[in-house]
Amino acid sequence: MGHNEADEPSITQPSIYRMIRALPTMRQRYAEKLIAEGTISKTQNEAMVADYRQALDEGRVVYPPAPARSAT
């Protein structure tokens, strides 16, 4: 049976999406790795997250746009 691309996957596959939501995000996993290896501290991680969220709330650009490509 096919599916409609407009279908919400958490509605059509609730069990799988419940399991996915229970997993840590990639950002959380990477931060845990960096903390474990001593690259950053837990405090630094929390500060970076807070700074990023504040930038989003203020409408600041959080990542510079990609340079335009020249048509060749």
C-alpha positions as CSV (number, residue, x, y, z in Angstrom):
1,M,0.0,0.0,0.0
2,G,1.3,3.5,-0.9
3,H,1.3,6.5,1.3
4,N,0.6,10.2,1.0
5,E,3.6,12.4,1.4
6,A,1.4,14.8,3.4
7,D,0.8,12.1,6.0
8,E,2.2,12.8,9.4
9,P,4.6,9.9,10.1
10,S,4.0,10.0,13.9
11,I,0.3,9.4,13.2
12,T,0.9,6.6,10.6
13,Q,3.7,4.9,12.5
14,P,3.2,5.8,16.2
15,S,5.2,3.0,17.7
16,I,8.4,3.8,15.7
17,Y,8.1,7.5,16.4
18,R,7.6,7.0,20.1
19,M,10.9,5.0,20.1
20,I,12.6,7.8,18.1
21,R,11.5,10.6,20.4
22,A,12.8,8.6,23.4
23,L,16.4,8.7,21.9
24,P,18.8,11.5,22.6
25,T,19.2,14.0,19.7
26,M,22.4,14.0,17.6
27,R,23.4,17.3,19.3
28,Q,22.9,15.7,22.7
29,R,25.0,12.7,21.7
30,Y,27.8,14.7,20.3
31,A,27.8,17.1,23.3
32,E,28.0,14.0,25.6
33,K,31.0,12.7,23.6
34,L,32.8,16.0,23.7
35,I,32.2,16.3,27.5
36,A,33.4,12.7,28.1
37,E,36.6,13.3,26.2
38,G,37.2,16.6,28.0
39,T,37.0,18.8,24.9
40,I,34.3,20.9,26.5
41,S,32.8,21.1,29.9
42,K,29.1,20.6,30.7
43,T,28.9,24.3,31.6
44,Q,30.4,25.3,28.2
45,N,27.9,23.0,26.5
46,E,25.0,24.6,28.4
47,A,26.3,28.1,27.6
48,M,26.5,27.3,23.8
49,V,22.9,26.0,23.8
50,A,21.7,29.0,25.7
51,D,23.6,31.4,23.3
52,Y,22.2,29.6,20.3
53,R,18.6,29.8,21.5
54,Q,19.0,33.4,22.5
55,A,20.3,34.2,19.0
56,L,17.3,32.4,17.4
57,D,14.9,34.3,19.8
58,E,16.5,37.6,18.7
59,G,16.2,36.7,15.1
60,R,20.0,36.8,14.5
61,V,21.6,34.8,11.8
62,V,23.0,31.7,13.5
63,Y,24.9,30.4,10.5
64,P,26.1,32.5,7.6
65,P,24.4,31.8,4.3
66,A,26.3,29.7,1.8
67,P,28.2,31.7,-0.8
68,A,26.5,32.0,-4.2
69,R,27.7,29.6,-6.8
70,S,28.8,30.9,-10.2
71,A,27.1,29.3,-13.1
72,T,29.8,27.8,-15.3
